Amino acid sequence: MRKGYMTANEAAAHLDIHRQTLYNLRGTPDFPEPIYVGRTPLWKVADLDRWRAKHPARRKAGNRP
């Protein structure tokens, strides 16, 4: 991880979602926009954390009590 920023793989793991889901979320109005270093998108960790706080993780099908 770059200081304060995450790659797509790191951001997806941080949010506990698939990488493709991360890319799909980019089109939603409140999902943080990445910055680009060359062709590589990087997401600010603080922005991802703020987004996750507003959108709690859904339960996965296999995690039912």
C-alpha positions, -999 to 999 in steps of 0.1 A, spaced: 0 0 0 12 35 -8 10 58 22 -27 65 26 -38 49 -8 -47 15 -19 -47 -4 -52 -78 -20 -65 -68 -54 -50 -60 -38 -16 -92 -17 -16 -114 -47 -24 -98 -67 4 -101 -38 28 -138 -35 20 -143 -73 19 -157 -72 -16 -145 -87 -49 -124 -65 -71 -150 -65 -98 -176 -52 -73 -151 -24 -65 -150 -14 -102 -188 -17 -105 -193 7 -75 -172 33 -93 -204 44 -112 -224 50 -81 -228 87 -69 -213 83 -34 -184 59 -40 -150 75 -38 -133 83 -71 -98 70 -75 -68 90 -85 -46 77 -112 -9 71 -112 -3 63 -148 -30 38 -156 -33 25 -120 -63 37 -100 -56 43 -63 -82 49 -36 -77 71 -6 -81 49 25 -99 76 45 -125 79 17 -130 42 16 -135 40 53 -160 69 52 -179 51 25 -179 18 44 -193 36 75 -222 48 55 -227 14 38 -223 -15 63 -213 -48 48 -241 -71 39 -242 -106 54 -229 -133 31 -251 -163 25 -229 -187 43 -225 -165 74 -260 -169 89 -263 -176 126 
